[in-house]
Amino acid sequence: MKGKARSIINILDLSVEELEHLFTLADDIERNPEKYQDRCAHKQLATLFYEPSTRTRLSFESAMLALGGQTLGFAGASSSSASKGESVADTISVMSNYVDIIAMRHPKEGAPVVAAMHTTVPFINAGDGGHFHPTQTLADLLTIRRTKQRLSGLTIGLCGDLKFGRTVHSLIDAMLRYPDNRYILISPEELRLPEYEIDKLHDAGAEFEETRSLEEAIPKLDILYMTRVQKERFFNEEDYVRLKDIYILTPDKLKSAKEDMAILHPLPRVNEISVAVDQDPRAKYFYQTLCGKQMRMALILYLLGLDQ
Ligand code: NCD
């Protein structure tokens, strides 16, 4: 029946208990990959990507392949029937007849809501415009949990494009559910966190501050979450060029950071983290991609009811 399958549009569609279950599953996948290598035999995942992606799409596909399943899909609107004018609703209705589970990325905020209304198989939002990116948040949460051994009582610096960065919005939504986290929002005025996310911080009674200065914020942080300025969401090139290199994390800036601060970035990186930082043991952004694959494996298993 239409609209009856489970859809993950926002990270809040998973309860804290469900997240805990997924972390435990991801840890078991890490320890015993062979236990899971045939779990999704004869199951198929569709990756419908209307917007460019390297990591998220290939991470979903590599997750499904590691579970013994199969994948199909497209990696750009121009190679799908969207270029002929087909609606998301119709594409999802058709794909529901072909596969067991769907992951979709779309440039329009809200497209996953339409998809969720039409899917008859589990559906996962793999990023919608500047809105949400729940599976990146699953990667971020597992990385934080494994590197800091907790998801509460942390001072988290979010730096860069807080306006258009959907991963930032989903991460804040998730971290607000854990107690005693503090937020330092580091951005220029033009790229401030949207009011609707600021309201959530207020409503939750969370401690937060806004600053333009990465240097001032760094010594206070347990987590530094760097982001790319989202070129594709700018209305004019001039603004992008003016803002794109506003923050560049260098080994020099890290001198004042805590020894156990974790540096995260959803990737792709442009200039905002100098490659010299990659050697620093605090750099966790490549490890984060491994966590992302394991969490997507856990989520696929869970949504297909194959986790036990
Ligand atoms: C992010 C995204 O697509 O929002 N990338 C990703 O999925 N790892 C971040 C970005 O594109 O800057």
py3Dmol code that shows the C-alpha trace and the ligand (Angstrom):
import py3Dmol

protein = """\
ATOM      1  CA  MET A   1       0.000   0.000   0.000  1.00  0.00           C
ATOM      2  CA  LYS A   2       1.273   3.461  -0.856  1.00  0.00           C
ATOM      3  CA  GLY A   3       2.913   5.535   1.845  1.00  0.00           C
ATOM      4  CA  LYS A   4       3.016   2.713   4.394  1.00  0.00           C
ATOM      5  CA  ALA A   5       6.726   1.940   4.226  1.00  0.00           C
ATOM      6  CA  ARG A   6       9.176   3.412   6.723  1.00  0.00           C
ATOM      7  CA  SER A   7      10.885   6.587   5.509  1.00  0.00           C
ATOM      8  CA  ILE A   8      13.898   8.325   7.002  1.00  0.00           C
ATOM      9  CA  ILE A   9      13.691  11.956   5.901  1.00  0.00           C
ATOM     10  CA  ASN A  10      15.250  13.664   8.885  1.00  0.00           C
ATOM     11  CA  ILE A  11      17.472  12.252  11.625  1.00  0.00           C
ATOM     12  CA  LEU A  12      14.551  12.800  14.028  1.00  0.00           C
ATOM     13  CA  ASP A  13      12.696  10.016  12.224  1.00  0.00           C
ATOM     14  CA  LEU A  14      14.923   7.670  14.215  1.00  0.00           C
ATOM     15  CA  SER A  15      14.434   7.575  17.986  1.00  0.00           C
ATOM     16  CA  VAL A  16      17.389   7.786  20.369  1.00  0.00           C
ATOM     17  CA  GLU A  17      16.836   4.076  21.139  1.00  0.00           C
ATOM     18  CA  GLU A  18      16.930   3.234  17.451  1.00  0.00           C
ATOM     19  CA  LEU A  19      20.146   5.229  17.045  1.00  0.00           C
ATOM     20  CA  GLU A  20      21.651   3.285  19.924  1.00  0.00           C
ATOM     21  CA  HIS A  21      20.640   0.037  18.201  1.00  0.00           C
ATOM     22  CA  LEU A  22      22.301   1.218  14.961  1.00  0.00           C
ATOM     23  CA  PHE A  23      25.547   2.146  16.781  1.00  0.00           C
ATOM     24  CA  THR A  24      25.668  -1.297  18.386  1.00  0.00           C
ATOM     25  CA  LEU A  25      25.003  -2.923  15.028  1.00  0.00           C
ATOM     26  CA  ALA A  26      27.724  -0.820  13.329  1.00  0.00           C
ATOM     27  CA  ASP A  27      30.207  -1.824  16.031  1.00  0.00           C
ATOM     28  CA  ASP A  28      29.339  -5.474  15.495  1.00  0.00           C
ATOM     29  CA  ILE A  29      29.679  -5.036  11.717  1.00  0.00           C
ATOM     30  CA  GLU A  30      33.159  -3.619  12.317  1.00  0.00           C
ATOM     31  CA  ARG A  31      34.159  -6.577  14.505  1.00  0.00           C
ATOM     32  CA  ASN A  32      32.474  -9.349  12.522  1.00  0.00           C
ATOM     33  CA  PRO A  33      31.977  -8.270   8.891  1.00  0.00           C
ATOM     34  CA  GLU A  34      31.668 -11.893   7.710  1.00  0.00           C
ATOM     35  CA  LYS A  35      28.543 -12.339   9.835  1.00  0.00           C
ATOM     36  CA  TYR A  36      26.780  -9.802   7.640  1.00  0.00           C
ATOM     37  CA  GLN A  37      28.260 -10.474   4.218  1.00  0.00           C
ATOM     38  CA  ASP A  38      25.250 -12.411   2.891  1.00  0.00           C
ATOM     39  CA  ARG A  39      22.454 -10.829   4.929  1.00  0.00           C
ATOM     40  CA  CYS A  40      21.064  -8.878   1.984  1.00  0.00           C
ATOM     41  CA  ALA A  41      21.444 -11.628  -0.613  1.00  0.00           C
ATOM     42  CA  HIS A  42      18.770 -11.177  -3.329  1.00  0.00           C
ATOM     43  CA  LYS A  43      17.862  -7.728  -1.982  1.00  0.00           C
ATOM     44  CA  GLN A  44      18.217  -4.643  -4.129  1.00  0.00           C
ATOM     45  CA  LEU A  45      18.920  -1.024  -3.273  1.00  0.00           C
ATOM     46  CA  ALA A  46      18.157   1.798  -5.701  1.00  0.00           C
ATOM     47  CA  THR A  47      20.302   4.935  -5.466  1.00  0.00           C
ATOM     48  CA  LEU A  48      18.422   7.755  -7.199  1.00  0.00           C
ATOM     49  CA  PHE A  49      20.746  10.765  -7.252  1.00  0.00           C
ATOM     50  CA  TYR A  50      19.387  13.915  -8.889  1.00  0.00           C
ATOM     51  CA  GLU A  51      22.376  15.889  -7.599  1.00  0.00           C
ATOM     52  CA  PRO A  52      26.138  15.229  -7.717  1.00  0.00           C
ATOM     53  CA  SER A  53      27.657  12.985  -5.074  1.00  0.00           C
ATOM     54  CA  THR A  54      30.695  10.779  -4.693  1.00  0.00           C
ATOM     55  CA  ARG A  55      30.725   9.631  -1.111  1.00  0.00           C
ATOM     56  CA  THR A  56      27.089   9.292  -0.246  1.00  0.00           C
ATOM     57  CA  ARG A  57      26.058   7.361  -3.345  1.00  0.00           C
ATOM     58  CA  LEU A  58      29.107   5.120  -3.406  1.00  0.00           C
ATOM     59  CA  SER A  59      28.915   4.653   0.348  1.00  0.00           C
ATOM     60  CA  PHE A  60      25.327   3.417   0.023  1.00  0.00           C
ATOM     61  CA  GLU A  61      26.340   1.133  -2.839  1.00  0.00           C
ATOM     62  CA  SER A  62      29.417  -0.172  -1.087  1.00  0.00           C
ATOM     63  CA  ALA A  63      27.319  -0.757   2.053  1.00  0.00           C
ATOM     64  CA  MET A  64      24.761  -2.802   0.103  1.00  0.00           C
ATOM     65  CA  LEU A  65      27.461  -4.783  -1.708  1.00  0.00           C
ATOM     66  CA  ALA A  66      29.197  -5.554   1.617  1.00  0.00           C
ATOM     67  CA  LEU A  67      25.869  -7.025   2.781  1.00  0.00           C
ATOM     68  CA  GLY A  68      25.710  -9.286  -0.261  1.00  0.00           C
ATOM     69  CA  GLY A  69      22.958  -7.229  -1.910  1.00  0.00           C
ATOM     70  CA  GLN A  70      22.743  -5.563  -5.293  1.00  0.00           C
ATOM     71  CA  THR A  71      22.375  -1.957  -6.388  1.00  0.00           C
ATOM     72  CA  LEU A  72      20.982  -0.041  -9.333  1.00  0.00           C
ATOM     73  CA  GLY A  73      20.152   3.576 -10.007  1.00  0.00           C
ATOM     74  CA  PHE A  74      21.321   6.785 -11.611  1.00  0.00           C
ATOM     75  CA  ALA A  75      23.909   9.400 -10.720  1.00  0.00           C
ATOM     76  CA  GLY A  76      22.441  12.560 -12.226  1.00  0.00           C
ATOM     77  CA  ALA A  77      19.056  13.912 -13.269  1.00  0.00           C
ATOM     78  CA  SER A  78      20.176  14.145 -16.908  1.00  0.00           C
ATOM     79  CA  SER A  79      20.501  10.366 -17.204  1.00  0.00           C
ATOM     80  CA  SER A  80      17.036   9.699 -15.727  1.00  0.00           C
ATOM     81  CA  SER A  81      13.524  10.368 -16.985  1.00  0.00           C
ATOM     82  CA  ALA A  82      13.510  13.538 -14.876  1.00  0.00           C
ATOM     83  CA  SER A  83      15.068  15.106 -17.971  1.00  0.00           C
ATOM     84  CA  LYS A  84      11.833  14.196 -19.835  1.00  0.00           C
ATOM     85  CA  GLY A  85       9.751  15.790 -17.101  1.00  0.00           C
ATOM     86  CA  GLU A  86       8.876  12.779 -14.958  1.00  0.00           C
ATOM     87  CA  SER A  87       7.904  13.672 -11.390  1.00  0.00           C
ATOM     88  CA  VAL A  88       9.590  12.324  -8.268  1.00  0.00           C
ATOM     89  CA  ALA A  89       6.227  10.795  -7.306  1.00  0.00           C
ATOM     90  CA  ASP A  90       6.060   8.742 -10.517  1.00  0.00           C
ATOM     91  CA  THR A  91       9.711   7.691 -10.416  1.00  0.00           C
ATOM     92  CA  ILE A  92       9.301   6.464  -6.826  1.00  0.00           C
ATOM     93  CA  SER A  93       6.060   4.610  -7.646  1.00  0.00           C
ATOM     94  CA  VAL A  94       7.898   2.778 -10.418  1.00  0.00           C
ATOM     95  CA  MET A  95      11.070   2.096  -8.446  1.00  0.00           C
ATOM     96  CA  SER A  96       9.037   0.633  -5.587  1.00  0.00           C
ATOM     97  CA  ASN A  97       8.125  -2.153  -8.007  1.00  0.00           C
ATOM     98  CA  TYR A  98      11.758  -2.834  -8.845  1.00  0.00           C
ATOM     99  CA  VAL A  99      13.700  -2.775  -5.571  1.00  0.00           C
ATOM    100  CA  ASP A 100      13.518  -3.506  -1.844  1.00  0.00           C
ATOM    101  CA  ILE A 101      14.832  -0.170  -0.556  1.00  0.00           C
ATOM    102  CA  ILE A 102      15.482   3.298  -2.020  1.00  0.00           C
ATOM    103  CA  ALA A 103      18.006   6.060  -1.248  1.00  0.00           C
ATOM    104  CA  MET A 104      17.386   9.387  -2.999  1.00  0.00           C
ATOM    105  CA  ARG A 105      19.243  12.707  -3.200  1.00  0.00           C
ATOM    106  CA  HIS A 106      17.410  15.693  -4.640  1.00  0.00           C
ATOM    107  CA  PRO A 107      18.240  19.410  -4.971  1.00  0.00           C
ATOM    108  CA  LYS A 108      14.719  20.453  -3.893  1.00  0.00           C
ATOM    109  CA  GLU A 109      13.983  20.689  -0.192  1.00  0.00           C
ATOM    110  CA  GLY A 110      10.920  18.597   0.517  1.00  0.00           C
ATOM    111  CA  ALA A 111      11.298  16.181  -2.416  1.00  0.00           C
ATOM    112  CA  PRO A 112      11.761  13.284   0.072  1.00  0.00           C
ATOM    113  CA  VAL A 113       8.370  14.069   1.610  1.00  0.00           C
ATOM    114  CA  VAL A 114       6.765  13.498  -1.791  1.00  0.00           C
ATOM    115  CA  ALA A 115       8.813  10.334  -2.244  1.00  0.00           C
ATOM    116  CA  ALA A 116       7.744   9.057   1.179  1.00  0.00           C
ATOM    117  CA  MET A 117       4.094   9.479   0.188  1.00  0.00           C
ATOM    118  CA  HIS A 118       4.550   7.260  -2.845  1.00  0.00           C
ATOM    119  CA  THR A 119       7.037   4.601  -1.852  1.00  0.00           C
ATOM    120  CA  THR A 120       5.946   1.114  -0.893  1.00  0.00           C
ATOM    121  CA  VAL A 121       9.453   0.094   0.208  1.00  0.00           C
ATOM    122  CA  PRO A 122      11.704   1.675   2.868  1.00  0.00           C
ATOM    123  CA  PHE A 123      12.954   5.071   1.715  1.00  0.00           C
ATOM    124  CA  ILE A 124      16.026   7.036   2.835  1.00  0.00           C
ATOM    125  CA  ASN A 125      16.699  10.731   2.173  1.00  0.00           C
ATOM    126  CA  ALA A 126      20.322  11.023   1.014  1.00  0.00           C
ATOM    127  CA  GLY A 127      20.210  14.849   1.099  1.00  0.00           C
ATOM    128  CA  ASP A 128      17.552  17.349   0.019  1.00  0.00           C
ATOM    129  CA  GLY A 129      18.766  20.795  -0.999  1.00  0.00           C
ATOM    130  CA  GLY A 130      19.902  22.857   1.967  1.00  0.00           C
ATOM    131  CA  HIS A 131      17.592  20.959   4.299  1.00  0.00           C
ATOM    132  CA  PHE A 132      18.638  17.613   5.796  1.00  0.00           C
ATOM    133  CA  HIS A 133      21.107  14.777   5.370  1.00  0.00           C
ATOM    134  CA  PRO A 134      20.279  12.134   7.967  1.00  0.00           C
ATOM    135  CA  THR A 135      22.739   9.437   6.906  1.00  0.00           C
ATOM    136  CA  GLN A 136      25.653  11.879   7.008  1.00  0.00           C
ATOM    137  CA  THR A 137      24.544  12.571  10.564  1.00  0.00           C
ATOM    138  CA  LEU A 138      24.632   8.844  11.303  1.00  0.00           C
ATOM    139  CA  ALA A 139      28.273   8.896  10.144  1.00  0.00           C
ATOM    140  CA  ASP A 140      28.982  11.998  12.250  1.00  0.00           C
ATOM    141  CA  LEU A 141      27.365  10.550  15.373  1.00  0.00           C
ATOM    142  CA  LEU A 142      29.233   7.254  15.165  1.00  0.00           C
ATOM    143  CA  THR A 143      32.525   9.125  14.629  1.00  0.00           C
ATOM    144  CA  ILE A 144      31.875  11.329  17.672  1.00  0.00           C
ATOM    145  CA  ARG A 145      30.757   8.377  19.780  1.00  0.00           C
ATOM    146  CA  ARG A 146      33.811   6.316  18.902  1.00  0.00           C
ATOM    147  CA  THR A 147      36.347   9.143  19.272  1.00  0.00           C
ATOM    148  CA  LYS A 148      34.880  10.860  22.375  1.00  0.00           C
ATOM    149  CA  GLN A 149      33.092   7.830  23.919  1.00  0.00           C
ATOM    150  CA  ARG A 150      29.970   9.959  24.426  1.00  0.00           C
ATOM    151  CA  LEU A 151      27.392  12.122  22.676  1.00  0.00           C
ATOM    152  CA  SER A 152      26.677  14.475  25.578  1.00  0.00           C
ATOM    153  CA  GLY A 153      28.556  17.152  27.483  1.00  0.00           C
ATOM    154  CA  LEU A 154      30.511  18.239  24.398  1.00  0.00           C
ATOM    155  CA  THR A 155      31.394  21.683  23.061  1.00  0.00           C
ATOM    156  CA  ILE A 156      30.835  21.512  19.343  1.00  0.00           C
ATOM    157  CA  GLY A 157      32.115  24.149  16.930  1.00  0.00           C
ATOM    158  CA  LEU A 158      30.319  24.252  13.591  1.00  0.00           C
ATOM    159  CA  CYS A 159      32.299  26.290  11.105  1.00  0.00           C
ATOM    160  CA  GLY A 160      31.738  27.593   7.583  1.00  0.00           C
ATOM    161  CA  ASP A 161      28.505  27.556   5.620  1.00  0.00           C
ATOM    162  CA  LEU A 162      25.938  27.112   8.355  1.00  0.00           C
ATOM    163  CA  LYS A 163      23.198  28.550   6.157  1.00  0.00           C
ATOM    164  CA  PHE A 164      23.194  26.087   3.284  1.00  0.00           C
ATOM    165  CA  GLY A 165      25.087  23.203   4.920  1.00  0.00           C
ATOM    166  CA  ARG A 166      22.408  20.552   5.376  1.00  0.00           C
ATOM    167  CA  THR A 167      24.774  18.295   7.309  1.00  0.00           C
ATOM    168  CA  VAL A 168      25.080  21.024   9.960  1.00  0.00           C
ATOM    169  CA  HIS A 169      21.295  21.250  10.331  1.00  0.00           C
ATOM    170  CA  SER A 170      20.870  17.507  10.733  1.00  0.00           C
ATOM    171  CA  LEU A 171      23.792  17.275  13.174  1.00  0.00           C
ATOM    172  CA  ILE A 172      22.355  20.014  15.404  1.00  0.00           C
ATOM    173  CA  ASP A 173      18.930  18.316  15.335  1.00  0.00           C
ATOM    174  CA  ALA A 174      20.577  15.092  16.463  1.00  0.00           C
ATOM    175  CA  MET A 175      22.897  16.510  19.143  1.00  0.00           C
ATOM    176  CA  LEU A 176      20.064  18.508  20.737  1.00  0.00           C
ATOM    177  CA  ARG A 177      18.600  15.203  21.892  1.00  0.00           C
ATOM    178  CA  TYR A 178      21.653  14.485  24.054  1.00  0.00           C
ATOM    179  CA  PRO A 179      22.123  16.512  27.262  1.00  0.00           C
ATOM    180  CA  ASP A 180      24.600  19.283  28.031  1.00  0.00           C
ATOM    181  CA  ASN A 181      26.061  19.907  24.603  1.00  0.00           C
ATOM    182  CA  ARG A 182      27.245  23.473  23.860  1.00  0.00           C
ATOM    183  CA  TYR A 183      27.351  24.924  20.383  1.00  0.00           C
ATOM    184  CA  ILE A 184      29.699  27.533  18.934  1.00  0.00           C
ATOM    185  CA  LEU A 185      28.438  28.662  15.546  1.00  0.00           C
ATOM    186  CA  ILE A 186      31.334  30.011  13.509  1.00  0.00           C
ATOM    187  CA  SER A 187      30.371  31.782  10.297  1.00  0.00           C
ATOM    188  CA  PRO A 188      30.273  35.141   8.560  1.00  0.00           C
ATOM    189  CA  GLU A 189      26.990  37.045   8.843  1.00  0.00           C
ATOM    190  CA  GLU A 190      25.932  35.976   5.326  1.00  0.00           C
ATOM    191  CA  LEU A 191      26.241  32.283   6.148  1.00  0.00           C
ATOM    192  CA  ARG A 192      24.676  32.260   9.604  1.00  0.00           C
ATOM    193  CA  LEU A 193      22.587  29.321  10.750  1.00  0.00           C
ATOM    194  CA  PRO A 194      18.982  29.782   9.505  1.00  0.00           C
ATOM    195  CA  GLU A 195      16.483  31.179  12.022  1.00  0.00           C
ATOM    196  CA  TYR A 196      14.524  27.922  12.077  1.00  0.00           C
ATOM    197  CA  GLU A 197      17.588  26.099  13.405  1.00  0.00           C
ATOM    198  CA  ILE A 198      18.406  28.902  15.880  1.00  0.00           C
ATOM    199  CA  ASP A 199      14.831  28.542  17.169  1.00  0.00           C
ATOM    200  CA  LYS A 200      15.463  24.861  17.834  1.00  0.00           C
ATOM    201  CA  LEU A 201      18.540  25.737  19.935  1.00  0.00           C
ATOM    202  CA  HIS A 202      16.461  28.255  21.907  1.00  0.00           C
ATOM    203  CA  ASP A 203      13.532  25.860  22.336  1.00  0.00           C
ATOM    204  CA  ALA A 204      15.840  23.136  23.646  1.00  0.00           C
ATOM    205  CA  GLY A 205      17.393  25.600  26.100  1.00  0.00           C
ATOM    206  CA  ALA A 206      20.816  24.798  24.628  1.00  0.00           C
ATOM    207  CA  GLU A 207      23.828  26.944  25.389  1.00  0.00           C
ATOM    208  CA  PHE A 208      25.184  28.480  22.185  1.00  0.00           C
ATOM    209  CA  GLU A 209      27.086  31.447  20.828  1.00  0.00           C
ATOM    210  CA  GLU A 210      27.685  32.872  17.382  1.00  0.00           C
ATOM    211  CA  THR A 211      31.068  34.176  16.316  1.00  0.00           C
ATOM    212  CA  ARG A 212      32.964  35.003  13.160  1.00  0.00           C
ATOM    213  CA  SER A 213      36.318  33.999  14.601  1.00  0.00           C
ATOM    214  CA  LEU A 214      37.563  30.425  14.252  1.00  0.00           C
ATOM    215  CA  GLU A 215      40.747  31.358  16.143  1.00  0.00           C
ATOM    216  CA  GLU A 216      38.802  32.505  19.199  1.00  0.00           C
ATOM    217  CA  ALA A 217      36.553  29.456  19.217  1.00  0.00           C
ATOM    218  CA  ILE A 218      39.165  26.721  18.695  1.00  0.00           C
ATOM    219  CA  PRO A 219      40.589  26.444  22.258  1.00  0.00           C
ATOM    220  CA  LYS A 220      37.107  25.773  23.689  1.00  0.00           C
ATOM    221  CA  LEU A 221      36.134  22.913  21.399  1.00  0.00           C
ATOM    222  CA  ASP A 222      35.820  19.146  21.832  1.00  0.00           C
ATOM    223  CA  ILE A 223      34.618  18.762  18.243  1.00  0.00           C
ATOM    224  CA  LEU A 224      35.342  21.029  15.285  1.00  0.00           C
ATOM    225  CA  TYR A 225      32.932  20.367  12.415  1.00  0.00           C
ATOM    226  CA  MET A 226      34.277  22.110   9.300  1.00  0.00           C
ATOM    227  CA  THR A 227      32.120  22.587   6.196  1.00  0.00           C
ATOM    228  CA  ARG A 228      32.533  23.661   2.596  1.00  0.00           C
ATOM    229  CA  VAL A 229      30.903  26.849   1.325  1.00  0.00           C
ATOM    230  CA  GLN A 230      28.025  25.411  -0.721  1.00  0.00           C
ATOM    231  CA  LYS A 231      28.760  26.901  -4.135  1.00  0.00           C
ATOM    232  CA  GLU A 232      25.762  25.296  -5.850  1.00  0.00           C
ATOM    233  CA  ARG A 233      23.281  27.029  -3.523  1.00  0.00           C
ATOM    234  CA  PHE A 234      24.539  30.586  -4.104  1.00  0.00           C
ATOM    235  CA  PHE A 235      22.540  32.982  -6.195  1.00  0.00           C
ATOM    236  CA  ASN A 236      25.548  34.845  -7.491  1.00  0.00           C
ATOM    237  CA  GLU A 237      29.154  33.896  -8.200  1.00  0.00           C
ATOM    238  CA  GLU A 238      30.567  37.112  -6.677  1.00  0.00           C
ATOM    239  CA  ASP A 239      29.265  36.303  -3.196  1.00  0.00           C
ATOM    240  CA  TYR A 240      30.652  32.796  -3.454  1.00  0.00           C
ATOM    241  CA  VAL A 241      34.095  34.007  -4.509  1.00  0.00           C
ATOM    242  CA  ARG A 242      34.136  36.531  -1.660  1.00  0.00           C
ATOM    243  CA  LEU A 243      33.235  33.935   0.973  1.00  0.00           C
ATOM    244  CA  LYS A 244      34.709  30.666  -0.241  1.00  0.00           C
ATOM    245  CA  ASP A 245      38.080  30.866   1.515  1.00  0.00           C
ATOM    246  CA  ILE A 246      36.902  32.620   4.630  1.00  0.00           C
ATOM    247  CA  TYR A 247      38.013  29.743   6.884  1.00  0.00           C
ATOM    248  CA  ILE A 248      41.084  27.646   6.298  1.00  0.00           C
ATOM    249  CA  LEU A 249      42.114  25.299   9.078  1.00  0.00           C
ATOM    250  CA  THR A 250      45.909  25.005   9.249  1.00  0.00           C
ATOM    251  CA  PRO A 251      48.363  23.248  11.611  1.00  0.00           C
ATOM    252  CA  ASP A 252      49.183  26.675  12.983  1.00  0.00           C
ATOM    253  CA  LYS A 253      45.572  27.385  14.011  1.00  0.00           C
ATOM    254  CA  LEU A 254      45.423  23.964  15.655  1.00  0.00           C
ATOM    255  CA  LYS A 255      48.203  24.857  18.096  1.00  0.00           C
ATOM    256  CA  SER A 256      45.661  26.352  20.495  1.00  0.00           C
ATOM    257  CA  ALA A 257      43.192  23.418  20.201  1.00  0.00           C
ATOM    258  CA  LYS A 258      42.710  20.737  22.842  1.00  0.00           C
ATOM    259  CA  GLU A 259      44.908  17.697  22.347  1.00  0.00           C
ATOM    260  CA  ASP A 260      41.903  15.445  21.969  1.00  0.00           C
ATOM    261  CA  MET A 261      39.694  17.716  19.882  1.00  0.00           C
ATOM    262  CA  ALA A 262      38.220  15.773  16.948  1.00  0.00           C
ATOM    263  CA  ILE A 263      38.120  17.435  13.521  1.00  0.00           C
ATOM    264  CA  LEU A 264      35.193  16.325  11.381  1.00  0.00           C
ATOM    265  CA  HIS A 265      34.149  17.326   7.863  1.00  0.00           C
ATOM    266  CA  PRO A 266      31.401  15.685   5.784  1.00  0.00           C
ATOM    267  CA  LEU A 267      33.616  16.070   2.665  1.00  0.00           C
ATOM    268  CA  PRO A 268      34.130  17.012  -0.126  1.00  0.00           C
ATOM    269  CA  ARG A 269      36.806  19.386   1.101  1.00  0.00           C
ATOM    270  CA  VAL A 270      37.719  22.349  -1.059  1.00  0.00           C
ATOM    271  CA  ASN A 271      40.175  24.686   0.736  1.00  0.00           C
ATOM    272  CA  GLU A 272      38.746  24.827   4.219  1.00  0.00           C
ATOM    273  CA  ILE A 273      41.158  22.282   5.713  1.00  0.00           C
ATOM    274  CA  SER A 274      44.754  22.471   4.582  1.00  0.00           C
ATOM    275  CA  VAL A 275      46.101  19.048   3.514  1.00  0.00           C
ATOM    276  CA  ALA A 276      48.865  19.451   6.102  1.00  0.00           C
ATOM    277  CA  VAL A 277      46.177  18.895   8.778  1.00  0.00           C
ATOM    278  CA  ASP A 278      45.549  15.370   7.433  1.00  0.00           C
ATOM    279  CA  GLN A 279      48.632  14.135   9.328  1.00  0.00           C
ATOM    280  CA  ASP A 280      47.303  15.427  12.653  1.00  0.00           C
ATOM    281  CA  PRO A 281      45.893  12.592  14.814  1.00  0.00           C
ATOM    282  CA  ARG A 282      42.900  14.828  15.556  1.00  0.00           C
ATOM    283  CA  ALA A 283      41.828  14.711  11.880  1.00  0.00           C
ATOM    284  CA  LYS A 284      38.910  12.250  11.772  1.00  0.00           C
ATOM    285  CA  TYR A 285      37.308  13.131   8.425  1.00  0.00           C
ATOM    286  CA  PHE A 286      38.533  10.132   6.494  1.00  0.00           C
ATOM    287  CA  TYR A 287      37.701   7.815   9.378  1.00  0.00           C
ATOM    288  CA  GLN A 288      34.237   9.443   9.299  1.00  0.00           C
ATOM    289  CA  THR A 289      33.663   7.964   5.816  1.00  0.00           C
ATOM    290  CA  LEU A 290      34.278   4.463   7.190  1.00  0.00           C
ATOM    291  CA  CYS A 291      31.790   5.156   9.976  1.00  0.00           C
ATOM    292  CA  GLY A 292      29.356   6.334   7.287  1.00  0.00           C
ATOM    293  CA  LYS A 293      29.559   3.054   5.417  1.00  0.00           C
ATOM    294  CA  GLN A 294      29.056   1.006   8.591  1.00  0.00           C
ATOM    295  CA  MET A 295      26.067   3.109   9.664  1.00  0.00           C
ATOM    296  CA  ARG A 296      24.479   2.804   6.223  1.00  0.00           C
ATOM    297  CA  MET A 297      24.948  -0.964   6.439  1.00  0.00           C
ATOM    298  CA  ALA A 298      23.269  -0.924   9.842  1.00  0.00           C
ATOM    299  CA  LEU A 299      20.403   1.259   8.598  1.00  0.00           C
ATOM    300  CA  ILE A 300      19.755  -0.895   5.522  1.00  0.00           C
ATOM    301  CA  LEU A 301      19.686  -4.047   7.681  1.00  0.00           C
ATOM    302  CA  TYR A 302      17.366  -2.410  10.182  1.00  0.00           C
ATOM    303  CA  LEU A 303      14.905  -1.030   7.618  1.00  0.00           C
ATOM    304  CA  LEU A 304      14.783  -4.375   5.824  1.00  0.00           C
ATOM    305  CA  GLY A 305      14.206  -6.208   9.124  1.00  0.00           C
ATOM    306  CA  LEU A 306      17.416  -8.192   8.628  1.00  0.00           C
ATOM    307  CA  ASP A 307      19.265  -6.901  11.681  1.00  0.00           C
ATOM    308  CA  GLN A 308      18.550  -9.809  14.023  1.00  0.00           C
TER     309      GLN A 308
END
"""
ligand_1 = """\
12
NCD
C 27.753 16.801 2.033
C 26.428 17.027 1.332
O 26.211 16.479 0.260
O 25.639 17.755 1.912
N 28.516 15.807 1.433
C 28.296 14.517 1.771
O 27.228 13.986 1.611
N 29.309 13.863 2.344
C 28.517 18.024 2.269
C 28.870 18.887 1.090
O 28.522 18.605 -0.044
O 29.533 19.885 1.350
"""
view = py3Dmol.view(width=600, height=400)
view.addModel(protein, "pdb")
view.setStyle({"model": 0}, {"cartoon": {"style": "trace"}})
view.addModel(ligand_1, "xyz")
view.setStyle({"model": 1}, {"stick": {}})
view.zoomTo()
view.show()
